[in-house]
Amino acid sequence: MCRADDLPALHTFVNGLGQDLGAVVAGLSLRYSSGAVEGHNNKIKMLKRQIFGRANLDLLRKRILLTARGRS
């Protein structure tokens, strides 16, 4: 059905899903998830963006550790 549409971006998306079908099925059917890890990664990236150009690595480390404990 999607391949009949005239949307190249949709074709690219469908082809990508087809190439990695095993991972897609596993991601949708297994009870395991990397969501918590991805959440921590996003939080650290946000902290890095906030501190960029303002502080050194020591302060970034302290902010990450405080955030991991739920205090920020």
All heavy atoms as TSV, in Angstrom:
chain	resi	resn	atom	element	x	y	z
A	1	MET	N	N	0.815	-1.181	0.000
A	1	MET	CA	C	0.000	0.000	0.000
A	1	MET	C	C	0.867	1.257	0.000
A	1	MET	O	O	0.642	2.158	-0.782
A	1	MET	CB	C	-0.928	0.009	1.210
A	1	MET	CG	C	-1.782	1.235	1.258
A	1	MET	SD	S	-2.644	1.528	2.791
A	1	MET	CE	C	-3.772	0.201	2.864
A	2	CYS	N	N	1.869	1.319	0.880
A	2	CYS	CA	C	2.742	2.497	0.942
A	2	CYS	C	C	3.588	2.644	-0.306
A	2	CYS	O	O	3.909	3.748	-0.710
A	2	CYS	CB	C	3.665	2.410	2.159
A	2	CYS	SG	S	2.779	2.516	3.710
A	3	ARG	N	N	3.947	1.542	-0.910
A	3	ARG	CA	C	4.796	1.599	-2.097
A	3	ARG	C	C	4.041	2.160	-3.298
A	3	ARG	O	O	4.648	2.657	-4.240
A	3	ARG	CB	C	5.343	0.210	-2.419
A	3	ARG	CG	C	6.244	-0.327	-1.328
A	3	ARG	CD	C	6.831	-1.676	-1.702
A	3	ARG	NE	N	7.317	-2.413	-0.565
A	3	ARG	CZ	C	8.487	-2.210	0.013
A	3	ARG	NH1	N	9.275	-1.279	-0.418
A	3	ARG	NH2	N	8.865	-2.936	1.047
A	4	ALA	N	N	2.719	2.134	-3.257
A	4	ALA	CA	C	1.923	2.668	-4.365
A	4	ALA	C	C	1.799	4.191	-4.289
A	4	ALA	O	O	1.497	4.828	-5.295
A	4	ALA	CB	C	0.536	2.031	-4.351
A	5	ASP	N	N	2.034	4.780	-3.117
A	5	ASP	CA	C	1.944	6.234	-2.971
A	5	ASP	C	C	3.095	6.928	-3.673
A	5	ASP	O	O	4.154	6.353	-3.886
A	5	ASP	CB	C	1.956	6.624	-1.484
A	5	ASP	CG	C	0.661	6.257	-0.782
A	5	ASP	OD1	O	-0.359	6.162	-1.471
A	5	ASP	OD2	O	0.688	6.071	0.445
A	6	ASP	N	N	2.885	8.181	-3.998
A	6	ASP	CA	C	3.921	8.968	-4.677
A	6	ASP	C	C	4.652	9.855	-3.671
A	6	ASP	O	O	4.737	11.065	-3.839
A	6	ASP	CB	C	3.283	9.815	-5.781
A	6	ASP	CG	C	4.321	10.450	-6.681
A	6	ASP	OD1	O	5.429	9.886	-6.778
A	6	ASP	OD2	O	4.024	11.503	-7.266
A	7	LEU	N	N	5.155	9.244	-2.598
A	7	LEU	CA	C	5.873	9.971	-1.559
A	7	LEU	C	C	7.245	9.327	-1.347
A	7	LEU	O	O	7.366	8.308	-0.658
A	7	LEU	CB	C	5.088	9.944	-0.244
A	7	LEU	CG	C	3.705	10.573	-0.281
A	7	LEU	CD1	C	2.936	10.273	0.989
A	7	LEU	CD2	C	3.831	12.077	-0.476
A	8	PRO	N	N	8.290	9.890	-1.926
A	8	PRO	CA	C	9.626	9.286	-1.821
A	8	PRO	C	C	10.099	9.116	-0.380
A	8	PRO	O	O	10.752	8.133	-0.047
A	8	PRO	CB	C	10.523	10.265	-2.569
A	8	PRO	CG	C	9.622	11.060	-3.426
A	8	PRO	CD	C	8.290	11.077	-2.758
A	9	ALA	N	N	9.773	10.061	0.497
A	9	ALA	CA	C	10.196	9.954	1.894
A	9	ALA	C	C	9.551	8.744	2.568
A	9	ALA	O	O	10.185	8.046	3.359
A	9	ALA	CB	C	9.844	11.226	2.658
A	10	LEU	N	N	8.309	8.476	2.234
A	10	LEU	CA	C	7.620	7.309	2.779
A	10	LEU	C	C	8.243	6.023	2.252
A	10	LEU	O	O	8.406	5.053	3.008
A	10	LEU	CB	C	6.128	7.364	2.432
A	10	LEU	CG	C	5.248	6.300	3.058
A	10	LEU	CD1	C	5.317	6.363	4.576
A	10	LEU	CD2	C	3.816	6.466	2.590
A	11	HIS	N	N	8.634	6.014	1.011
A	11	HIS	CA	C	9.299	4.837	0.432
A	11	HIS	C	C	10.612	4.564	1.167
A	11	HIS	O	O	10.922	3.411	1.484
A	11	HIS	CB	C	9.588	5.053	-1.052
A	11	HIS	CG	C	8.352	5.124	-1.892
A	11	HIS	ND1	N	8.395	5.116	-3.260
A	11	HIS	CD2	C	7.039	5.200	-1.566
A	11	HIS	CE1	C	7.163	5.194	-3.745
A	11	HIS	NE2	N	6.332	5.254	-2.724
A	12	THR	N	N	11.378	5.626	1.442
A	12	THR	CA	C	12.643	5.479	2.157
A	12	THR	C	C	12.410	4.910	3.551
A	12	THR	O	O	13.125	4.014	4.012
A	12	THR	CB	C	13.357	6.842	2.265
A	12	THR	OG1	O	13.544	7.371	0.955
A	12	THR	CG2	C	14.695	6.712	2.947
A	13	PHE	N	N	11.392	5.411	4.231
A	13	PHE	CA	C	11.065	4.938	5.577
A	13	PHE	C	C	10.676	3.459	5.555
A	13	PHE	O	O	11.165	2.659	6.353
A	13	PHE	CB	C	9.927	5.785	6.158
A	13	PHE	CG	C	9.456	5.320	7.499
A	13	PHE	CD1	C	10.248	5.462	8.621
A	13	PHE	CD2	C	8.199	4.739	7.641
A	13	PHE	CE1	C	9.807	5.036	9.864
A	13	PHE	CE2	C	7.754	4.310	8.877
A	13	PHE	CZ	C	8.561	4.466	9.992
A	14	VAL	N	N	9.820	3.080	4.634
A	14	VAL	CA	C	9.358	1.691	4.534
A	14	VAL	C	C	10.512	0.758	4.183
A	14	VAL	O	O	10.639	-0.333	4.750
A	14	VAL	CB	C	8.210	1.572	3.512
A	14	VAL	CG1	C	7.879	0.120	3.210
A	14	VAL	CG2	C	6.976	2.300	4.023
A	15	ASN	N	N	11.380	1.187	3.280
A	15	ASN	CA	C	12.539	0.375	2.928
A	15	ASN	C	C	13.465	0.189	4.123
A	15	ASN	O	O	14.002	-0.896	4.346
A	15	ASN	CB	C	13.304	0.993	1.757
A	15	ASN	CG	C	12.542	0.881	0.458
A	15	ASN	OD1	O	11.703	0.001	0.295
A	15	ASN	ND2	N	12.830	1.782	-0.470
A	16	GLY	N	N	13.655	1.237	4.909
A	16	GLY	CA	C	14.492	1.142	6.108
A	16	GLY	C	C	13.914	0.175	7.123
A	16	GLY	O	O	14.637	-0.611	7.744
A	17	LEU	N	N	12.595	0.227	7.304
A	17	LEU	CA	C	11.946	-0.717	8.221
A	17	LEU	C	C	12.117	-2.148	7.731
A	17	LEU	O	O	12.368	-3.064	8.520
A	17	LEU	CB	C	10.449	-0.406	8.356
A	17	LEU	CG	C	10.066	0.810	9.177
A	17	LEU	CD1	C	8.550	0.984	9.157
A	17	LEU	CD2	C	10.556	0.696	10.590
A	18	GLY	N	N	11.977	-2.337	6.435
A	18	GLY	CA	C	12.115	-3.674	5.868
A	18	GLY	C	C	13.514	-4.234	6.019
A	18	GLY	O	O	13.696	-5.428	6.250
A	19	GLN	N	N	14.524	-3.376	5.899
A	19	GLN	CA	C	15.903	-3.829	6.023
A	19	GLN	C	C	16.238	-4.246	7.446
A	19	GLN	O	O	17.106	-5.078	7.665
A	19	GLN	CB	C	16.868	-2.733	5.575
A	19	GLN	CG	C	16.847	-2.501	4.089
A	19	GLN	CD	C	17.711	-1.317	3.681
A	19	GLN	OE1	O	18.240	-0.597	4.513
A	19	GLN	NE2	N	17.849	-1.121	2.379
A	20	ASP	N	N	15.562	-3.654	8.422
A	20	ASP	CA	C	15.845	-3.970	9.820
A	20	ASP	C	C	14.603	-4.542	10.494
A	20	ASP	O	O	14.302	-4.240	11.648
A	20	ASP	CB	C	16.329	-2.714	10.540
A	20	ASP	CG	C	17.224	-3.032	11.718
A	20	ASP	OD1	O	17.635	-4.198	11.853
A	20	ASP	OD2	O	17.515	-2.121	12.505
A	21	LEU	N	N	13.886	-5.374	9.770
A	21	LEU	CA	C	12.607	-5.900	10.249
A	21	LEU	C	C	12.742	-6.684	11.547
A	21	LEU	O	O	11.896	-6.577	12.430
A	21	LEU	CB	C	11.956	-6.769	9.167
A	21	LEU	CG	C	10.529	-7.211	9.441
A	21	LEU	CD1	C	9.624	-5.995	9.614
A	21	LEU	CD2	C	10.015	-8.088	8.322
A	22	GLY	N	N	13.811	-7.447	11.689
A	22	GLY	CA	C	14.015	-8.219	12.919
A	22	GLY	C	C	14.083	-7.337	14.151
A	22	GLY	O	O	13.468	-7.620	15.186
A	23	ALA	N	N	14.815	-6.220	14.057
A	23	ALA	CA	C	14.923	-5.293	15.182
A	23	ALA	C	C	13.594	-4.597	15.455
A	23	ALA	O	O	13.233	-4.366	16.618
A	23	ALA	CB	C	16.005	-4.261	14.905
A	24	VAL	N	N	12.869	-4.279	14.407
A	24	VAL	CA	C	11.562	-3.633	14.579
A	24	VAL	C	C	10.598	-4.561	15.309
A	24	VAL	O	O	9.933	-4.170	16.270
A	24	VAL	CB	C	10.978	-3.205	13.214
A	24	VAL	CG1	C	9.555	-2.700	13.369
A	24	VAL	CG2	C	11.858	-2.151	12.566
A	25	VAL	N	N	10.532	-5.815	14.882
A	25	VAL	CA	C	9.643	-6.787	15.522
A	25	VAL	C	C	10.054	-7.005	16.970
A	25	VAL	O	O	9.216	-7.030	17.880
A	25	VAL	CB	C	9.635	-8.119	14.735
A	25	VAL	CG1	C	8.914	-9.203	15.505
A	25	VAL	CG2	C	8.996	-7.916	13.374
A	26	ALA	N	N	11.359	-7.133	17.216
A	26	ALA	CA	C	11.838	-7.328	18.587
A	26	ALA	C	C	11.510	-6.127	19.461
A	26	ALA	O	O	11.076	-6.275	20.606
A	26	ALA	CB	C	13.342	-7.590	18.588
A	27	GLY	N	N	11.684	-4.921	18.923
A	27	GLY	CA	C	11.399	-3.715	19.682
A	27	GLY	C	C	9.936	-3.565	20.044
A	27	GLY	O	O	9.592	-3.006	21.083
A	28	LEU	N	N	9.068	-4.078	19.195
A	28	LEU	CA	C	7.631	-3.957	19.462
A	28	LEU	C	C	7.057	-5.127	20.243
A	28	LEU	O	O	5.972	-5.018	20.797
A	28	LEU	CB	C	6.875	-3.806	18.134
A	28	LEU	CG	C	7.180	-2.533	17.358
A	28	LEU	CD1	C	6.516	-2.583	15.994
A	28	LEU	CD2	C	6.741	-1.309	18.133
A	29	SER	N	N	7.772	-6.246	20.294
A	29	SER	CA	C	7.185	-7.429	20.929
A	29	SER	C	C	7.857	-7.844	22.235
A	29	SER	O	O	7.222	-8.508	23.050
A	29	SER	CB	C	7.214	-8.612	19.947
A	29	SER	OG	O	8.551	-8.920	19.600
A	30	LEU	N	N	9.098	-7.467	22.457
A	30	LEU	CA	C	9.778	-7.860	23.693
A	30	LEU	C	C	9.419	-6.912	24.823
A	30	LEU	O	O	9.093	-5.753	24.607
A	30	LEU	CB	C	11.292	-7.872	23.484
A	30	LEU	CG	C	11.822	-8.886	22.481
A	30	LEU	CD1	C	13.323	-8.739	22.327
A	30	LEU	CD2	C	11.481	-10.300	22.916
A	31	ARG	N	N	9.504	-7.411	26.026
A	31	ARG	CA	C	9.161	-6.566	27.173
A	31	ARG	C	C	10.331	-5.709	27.622
A	31	ARG	O	O	10.190	-4.844	28.481
A	31	ARG	CB	C	8.649	-7.409	28.335
A	31	ARG	CG	C	9.639	-8.390	28.881
A	31	ARG	CD	C	8.992	-9.278	29.950
A	31	ARG	NE	N	9.966	-10.165	30.522
A	31	ARG	CZ	C	10.459	-10.044	31.746
A	31	ARG	NH1	N	10.020	-9.092	32.528
A	31	ARG	NH2	N	11.354	-10.888	32.203
A	32	TYR	N	N	11.518	-5.938	27.067
A	32	TYR	CA	C	12.697	-5.159	27.427
A	32	TYR	C	C	12.716	-3.863	26.628
A	32	TYR	O	O	12.272	-3.819	25.491
A	32	TYR	CB	C	13.972	-5.954	27.143
A	32	TYR	CG	C	13.998	-7.283	27.839
A	32	TYR	CD1	C	13.809	-8.459	27.137
A	32	TYR	CD2	C	14.180	-7.352	29.214
A	32	TYR	CE1	C	13.817	-9.678	27.777
A	32	TYR	CE2	C	14.191	-8.566	29.866
A	32	TYR	CZ	C	14.014	-9.730	29.147
A	32	TYR	OH	O	14.010	-10.928	29.780
A	33	SER	N	N	13.263	-2.817	27.236
A	33	SER	CA	C	13.306	-1.526	26.569
A	33	SER	C	C	14.553	-0.761	27.012
A	33	SER	O	O	15.003	-0.897	28.143
A	33	SER	CB	C	12.063	-0.716	26.939
A	33	SER	OG	O	12.183	0.599	26.464
A	34	SER	N	N	15.072	0.043	26.137
A	34	SER	CA	C	16.201	0.907	26.485
A	34	SER	C	C	15.709	2.326	26.768
A	34	SER	O	O	16.483	3.268	26.750
A	34	SER	CB	C	17.236	0.909	25.361
A	34	SER	OG	O	16.659	1.425	24.189
A	35	GLY	N	N	14.431	2.460	27.040
A	35	GLY	CA	C	13.844	3.776	27.270
A	35	GLY	C	C	14.462	4.525	28.420
A	35	GLY	O	O	14.696	5.737	28.335
A	36	ALA	N	N	14.753	3.844	29.519
A	36	ALA	CA	C	15.357	4.516	30.679
A	36	ALA	C	C	16.744	5.040	30.343
A	36	ALA	O	O	17.108	6.169	30.697
A	36	ALA	CB	C	15.418	3.560	31.853
A	37	VAL	N	N	17.517	4.250	29.637
A	37	VAL	CA	C	18.867	4.674	29.242
A	37	VAL	C	C	18.787	5.870	28.305
A	37	VAL	O	O	19.531	6.839	28.444
A	37	VAL	CB	C	19.632	3.507	28.578
A	37	VAL	CG1	C	20.965	3.979	28.026
A	37	VAL	CG2	C	19.831	2.375	29.561
A	38	GLU	N	N	17.874	5.814	27.342
A	38	GLU	CA	C	17.718	6.927	26.409
A	38	GLU	C	C	17.289	8.189	27.146
A	38	GLU	O	O	17.723	9.293	26.811
A	38	GLU	CB	C	16.700	6.576	25.323
A	38	GLU	CG	C	17.157	5.492	24.384
A	38	GLU	CD	C	18.399	5.864	23.602
A	38	GLU	OE1	O	18.581	7.061	23.284
A	38	GLU	OE2	O	19.192	4.966	23.310
A	39	GLY	N	N	16.452	8.046	28.151
A	39	GLY	CA	C	16.038	9.200	28.952
A	39	GLY	C	C	17.208	9.844	29.670
A	39	GLY	O	O	17.332	11.076	29.712
A	40	HIS	N	N	18.079	9.028	30.243
A	40	HIS	CA	C	19.271	9.563	30.909
A	40	HIS	C	C	20.194	10.240	29.906
A	40	HIS	O	O	20.741	11.311	30.188
A	40	HIS	CB	C	20.027	8.457	31.652
A	40	HIS	CG	C	19.328	7.985	32.888
A	40	HIS	ND1	N	19.143	8.784	33.986
A	40	HIS	CD2	C	18.767	6.798	33.180
A	40	HIS	CE1	C	18.490	8.108	34.913
A	40	HIS	NE2	N	18.243	6.891	34.443
A	41	ASN	N	N	20.371	9.641	28.735
A	41	ASN	CA	C	21.211	10.255	27.700
A	41	ASN	C	C	20.668	11.616	27.296
A	41	ASN	O	O	21.421	12.581	27.155
A	41	ASN	CB	C	21.296	9.356	26.471
A	41	ASN	CG	C	22.172	8.156	26.682
A	41	ASN	OD1	O	22.968	8.109	27.612
A	41	ASN	ND2	N	22.025	7.169	25.828
A	42	ASN	N	N	19.362	11.714	27.103
A	42	ASN	CA	C	18.758	12.990	26.721
A	42	ASN	C	C	18.940	14.036	27.809
A	42	ASN	O	O	19.187	15.208	27.523
A	42	ASN	CB	C	17.281	12.808	26.392
A	42	ASN	CG	C	17.079	12.128	25.069
A	42	ASN	OD1	O	17.916	12.199	24.193
A	42	ASN	ND2	N	15.950	11.457	24.929
A	43	LYS	N	N	18.803	13.611	29.067
A	43	LYS	CA	C	18.967	14.552	30.179
A	43	LYS	C	C	20.400	15.070	30.240
A	43	LYS	O	O	20.638	16.263	30.441
A	43	LYS	CB	C	18.596	13.873	31.494
A	43	LYS	CG	C	18.462	14.848	32.642
A	43	LYS	CD	C	17.982	14.158	33.896
A	43	LYS	CE	C	16.533	13.773	33.741
A	43	LYS	NZ	N	15.950	13.278	34.991
A	44	ILE	N	N	21.378	14.189	30.053
A	44	ILE	CA	C	22.783	14.605	30.071
A	44	ILE	C	C	23.071	15.554	28.916
A	44	ILE	O	O	23.769	16.564	29.085
A	44	ILE	CB	C	23.711	13.375	30.044
A	44	ILE	CG1	C	23.617	12.634	31.382
A	44	ILE	CG2	C	25.142	13.768	29.740
A	44	ILE	CD1	C	24.314	11.296	31.400
A	45	LYS	N	N	22.531	15.268	27.737
A	45	LYS	CA	C	22.736	16.154	26.596
A	45	LYS	C	C	22.140	17.535	26.863
A	45	LYS	O	O	22.716	18.558	26.494
A	45	LYS	CB	C	22.129	15.554	25.333
A	45	LYS	CG	C	22.907	14.380	24.804
A	45	LYS	CD	C	22.223	13.816	23.564
A	45	LYS	CE	C	22.919	12.589	23.061
A	45	LYS	NZ	N	22.277	12.052	21.847
A	46	MET	N	N	20.976	17.581	27.512
A	46	MET	CA	C	20.354	18.851	27.842
A	46	MET	C	C	21.235	19.640	28.812
A	46	MET	O	O	21.451	20.841	28.634
A	46	MET	CB	C	18.976	18.632	28.462
A	46	MET	CG	C	18.292	19.924	28.864
A	46	MET	SD	S	16.946	19.702	30.024
A	46	MET	CE	C	17.788	19.018	31.436
A	47	LEU	N	N	21.784	18.956	29.825
A	47	LEU	CA	C	22.664	19.625	30.775
A	47	LEU	C	C	23.924	20.159	30.081
A	47	LEU	O	O	24.387	21.262	30.376
A	47	LEU	CB	C	23.059	18.669	31.903
A	47	LEU	CG	C	21.938	18.275	32.863
A	47	LEU	CD1	C	22.405	17.174	33.796
A	47	LEU	CD2	C	21.460	19.479	33.639
A	48	LYS	N	N	24.473	19.377	29.155
A	48	LYS	CA	C	25.651	19.824	28.419
A	48	LYS	C	C	25.339	21.088	27.620
A	48	LYS	O	O	26.145	22.023	27.571
A	48	LYS	CB	C	26.148	18.723	27.474
A	48	LYS	CG	C	26.885	17.607	28.174
A	48	LYS	CD	C	27.221	16.474	27.239
A	48	LYS	CE	C	28.051	16.893	26.066
A	48	LYS	NZ	N	28.419	15.763	25.189
A	49	ARG	N	N	24.177	21.133	26.994
A	49	ARG	CA	C	23.795	22.316	26.221
A	49	ARG	C	C	23.625	23.530	27.127
A	49	ARG	O	O	23.992	24.648	26.767
A	49	ARG	CB	C	22.504	22.059	25.444
A	49	ARG	CG	C	22.695	21.209	24.217
A	49	ARG	CD	C	21.448	21.205	23.344
A	49	ARG	NE	N	20.289	20.632	24.001
A	49	ARG	CZ	C	19.954	19.354	23.963
A	49	ARG	NH1	N	20.684	18.499	23.278
A	49	ARG	NH2	N	18.880	18.923	24.582
A	50	GLN	N	N	23.058	23.334	28.328
A	50	GLN	CA	C	22.857	24.451	29.250
A	50	GLN	C	C	24.177	25.025	29.747
A	50	GLN	O	O	24.301	26.230	29.940
A	50	GLN	CB	C	22.024	23.997	30.453
A	50	GLN	CG	C	20.588	23.741	30.142
A	50	GLN	CD	C	19.825	23.217	31.358
A	50	GLN	OE1	O	20.418	22.818	32.356
A	50	GLN	NE2	N	18.509	23.213	31.258
A	51	ILE	N	N	25.167	24.168	29.960
A	51	ILE	CA	C	26.440	24.596	30.546
A	51	ILE	C	C	27.449	25.022	29.485
A	51	ILE	O	O	28.427	25.689	29.793
A	51	ILE	CB	C	26.998	23.453	31.438
A	51	ILE	CG1	C	26.147	23.314	32.682
A	51	ILE	CG2	C	28.427	23.688	31.816
A	51	ILE	CD1	C	26.601	22.258	33.640
A	52	PHE	N	N	27.226	24.709	28.232
A	52	PHE	CA	C	28.210	24.939	27.172
A	52	PHE	C	C	28.752	26.370	27.211
A	52	PHE	O	O	28.000	27.340	27.193
A	52	PHE	CB	C	27.594	24.674	25.799
A	52	PHE	CG	C	28.568	24.859	24.673
A	52	PHE	CD1	C	29.520	23.892	24.416
A	52	PHE	CD2	C	28.554	26.014	23.915
A	52	PHE	CE1	C	30.440	24.057	23.389
A	52	PHE	CE2	C	29.458	26.185	22.892
A	52	PHE	CZ	C	30.404	25.212	22.630
A	53	GLY	N	N	30.069	26.489	27.307
A	53	GLY	CA	C	30.726	27.788	27.307
A	53	GLY	C	C	30.689	28.514	28.622
A	53	GLY	O	O	31.234	29.609	28.744
A	54	ARG	N	N	30.064	27.948	29.631
A	54	ARG	CA	C	29.921	28.637	30.913
A	54	ARG	C	C	30.700	27.989	32.042
A	54	ARG	O	O	31.004	28.635	33.022
A	54	ARG	CB	C	28.448	28.672	31.316
A	54	ARG	CG	C	27.592	29.463	30.396
A	54	ARG	CD	C	26.209	29.610	30.997
A	54	ARG	NE	N	25.354	30.317	30.068
A	54	ARG	CZ	C	24.396	29.754	29.369
A	54	ARG	NH1	N	24.152	28.475	29.508
A	54	ARG	NH2	N	23.669	30.454	28.545
A	55	ALA	N	N	30.941	26.701	31.936
A	55	ALA	CA	C	31.537	26.008	33.079
A	55	ALA	C	C	32.497	24.935	32.588
A	55	ALA	O	O	32.575	24.635	31.404
A	55	ALA	CB	C	30.443	25.381	33.933
A	56	ASN	N	N	33.188	24.356	33.542
A	56	ASN	CA	C	34.154	23.313	33.189
A	56	ASN	C	C	33.569	21.925	33.423
A	56	ASN	O	O	32.422	21.772	33.840
A	56	ASN	CB	C	35.449	23.509	33.982
A	56	ASN	CG	C	35.230	23.435	35.477
A	56	ASN	OD1	O	34.194	22.986	35.937
A	56	ASN	ND2	N	36.217	23.880	36.235
A	57	LEU	N	N	34.382	20.928	33.167
A	57	LEU	CA	C	33.932	19.542	33.264
A	57	LEU	C	C	33.545	19.149	34.692
A	57	LEU	O	O	32.631	18.348	34.891
A	57	LEU	CB	C	35.033	18.613	32.736
A	57	LEU	CG	C	34.666	17.161	32.541
A	57	LEU	CD1	C	33.504	17.029	31.577
A	57	LEU	CD2	C	35.861	16.379	32.024
A	58	ASP	N	N	34.212	19.731	35.685
A	58	ASP	CA	C	33.891	19.399	37.078
A	58	ASP	C	C	32.449	19.788	37.430
A	58	ASP	O	O	31.733	19.027	38.080
A	58	ASP	CB	C	34.859	20.087	38.038
A	58	ASP	CG	C	36.270	19.551	37.939
A	58	ASP	OD1	O	36.417	18.368	37.560
A	58	ASP	OD2	O	37.212	20.303	38.226
A	59	LEU	N	N	32.044	20.972	37.006
A	59	LEU	CA	C	30.673	21.405	37.293
A	59	LEU	C	C	29.661	20.554	36.529
A	59	LEU	O	O	28.620	20.187	37.079
A	59	LEU	CB	C	30.481	22.880	36.945
A	59	LEU	CG	C	29.095	23.439	37.239
A	59	LEU	CD1	C	28.764	23.316	38.721
A	59	LEU	CD2	C	29.009	24.879	36.809
A	60	LEU	N	N	29.973	20.223	35.288
A	60	LEU	CA	C	29.078	19.360	34.514
A	60	LEU	C	C	28.904	18.021	35.219
A	60	LEU	O	O	27.787	17.521	35.341
A	60	LEU	CB	C	29.610	19.141	33.104
A	60	LEU	CG	C	28.817	18.169	32.232
A	60	LEU	CD1	C	27.403	18.668	32.020
A	60	LEU	CD2	C	29.527	17.955	30.906
A	61	ARG	N	N	29.986	17.443	35.693
A	61	ARG	CA	C	29.924	16.158	36.411
A	61	ARG	C	C	29.024	16.275	37.645
A	61	ARG	O	O	28.187	15.423	37.901
A	61	ARG	CB	C	31.333	15.728	36.821
A	61	ARG	CG	C	31.369	14.403	37.519
A	61	ARG	CD	C	32.823	14.012	37.851
A	61	ARG	NE	N	32.878	12.742	38.490
A	61	ARG	CZ	C	32.695	12.554	39.803
A	61	ARG	NH1	N	32.475	13.577	40.589
A	61	ARG	NH2	N	32.750	11.347	40.319
A	62	LYS	N	N	29.186	17.365	38.421
A	62	LYS	CA	C	28.361	17.554	39.623
A	62	LYS	C	C	26.885	17.697	39.263
A	62	LYS	O	O	26.018	17.131	39.917
A	62	LYS	CB	C	28.841	18.776	40.399
A	62	LYS	CG	C	30.167	18.550	41.076
A	62	LYS	CD	C	30.645	19.800	41.783
A	62	LYS	CE	C	32.022	19.569	42.360
A	62	LYS	NZ	N	32.551	20.783	42.996
A	63	ARG	N	N	26.594	18.449	38.195
A	63	ARG	CA	C	25.196	18.618	37.773
A	63	ARG	C	C	24.589	17.297	37.344
A	63	ARG	O	O	23.439	16.991	37.662
A	63	ARG	CB	C	25.101	19.608	36.601
A	63	ARG	CG	C	25.389	21.039	36.919
A	63	ARG	CD	C	24.189	21.825	37.438
A	63	ARG	NE	N	22.971	21.658	36.705
A	63	ARG	CZ	C	22.501	22.482	35.772
A	63	ARG	NH1	N	23.196	23.551	35.441
A	63	ARG	NH2	N	21.361	22.253	35.196
A	64	ILE	N	N	25.369	16.482	36.606
A	64	ILE	CA	C	24.858	15.180	36.155
A	64	ILE	C	C	24.584	14.286	37.352
A	64	ILE	O	O	23.538	13.625	37.420
A	64	ILE	CB	C	25.848	14.529	35.178
A	64	ILE	CG1	C	25.859	15.289	33.865
A	64	ILE	CG2	C	25.484	13.065	34.934
A	64	ILE	CD1	C	26.955	14.862	32.904
A	65	LEU	N	N	25.495	14.250	38.303
A	65	LEU	CA	C	25.302	13.395	39.483
A	65	LEU	C	C	24.115	13.854	40.319
A	65	LEU	O	O	23.344	13.042	40.819
A	65	LEU	CB	C	26.581	13.349	40.324
A	65	LEU	CG	C	27.747	12.621	39.671
A	65	LEU	CD1	C	29.004	12.764	40.511
A	65	LEU	CD2	C	27.424	11.150	39.434
A	66	LEU	N	N	23.945	15.166	40.472
A	66	LEU	CA	C	22.789	15.672	41.224
A	66	LEU	C	C	21.477	15.370	40.517
A	66	LEU	O	O	20.485	15.015	41.148
A	66	LEU	CB	C	22.922	17.183	41.444
A	66	LEU	CG	C	23.917	17.601	42.510
A	66	LEU	CD1	C	24.057	19.138	42.517
A	66	LEU	CD2	C	23.491	17.120	43.891
A	67	THR	N	N	21.477	15.496	39.196
A	67	THR	CA	C	20.282	15.197	38.415
A	67	THR	C	C	19.940	13.719	38.492
A	67	THR	O	O	18.773	13.356	38.571
A	67	THR	CB	C	20.484	15.626	36.951
A	67	THR	OG1	O	20.793	17.012	36.937
A	67	THR	CG2	C	19.237	15.383	36.145
A	68	ALA	N	N	20.954	12.869	38.483
A	68	ALA	CA	C	20.717	11.421	38.559
A	68	ALA	C	C	20.068	11.042	39.881
A	68	ALA	O	O	19.316	10.072	39.963
A	68	ALA	CB	C	22.025	10.669	38.378
A	69	ARG	N	N	20.330	11.837	40.911
A	69	ARG	CA	C	19.709	11.572	42.215
A	69	ARG	C	C	18.341	12.226	42.337
A	69	ARG	O	O	17.679	12.103	43.355
A	69	ARG	CB	C	20.621	12.114	43.324
A	69	ARG	CG	C	21.910	11.362	43.422
A	69	ARG	CD	C	22.739	11.911	44.556
A	69	ARG	NE	N	24.060	11.340	44.527
A	69	ARG	CZ	C	25.154	11.998	44.807
A	69	ARG	NH1	N	25.101	13.267	45.164
A	69	ARG	NH2	N	26.323	11.406	44.762
A	70	GLY	N	N	17.939	12.972	41.315
A	70	GLY	CA	C	16.623	13.591	41.309
A	70	GLY	C	C	16.553	14.913	42.019
A	70	GLY	O	O	15.510	15.306	42.529
A	71	ARG	N	N	17.644	15.655	42.070
A	71	ARG	CA	C	17.666	16.906	42.816
A	71	ARG	C	C	17.771	18.145	41.950
A	71	ARG	O	O	18.084	19.201	42.434
A	71	ARG	CB	C	18.877	16.926	43.755
A	71	ARG	CG	C	18.812	15.914	44.823
A	71	ARG	CD	C	19.982	16.131	45.728
A	71	ARG	NE	N	20.068	15.065	46.702
A	71	ARG	CZ	C	21.108	14.879	47.461
A	71	ARG	NH1	N	22.145	15.655	47.347
A	71	ARG	NH2	N	21.118	13.892	48.321
A	72	SER	N	N	17.564	18.053	40.661
A	72	SER	CA	C	17.799	19.271	39.885
A	72	SER	C	C	16.646	19.655	39.040
A	72	SER	O	O	15.721	19.175	38.689
A	72	SER	CB	C	19.006	19.077	38.989
A	72	SER	OG	O	19.236	20.249	38.250
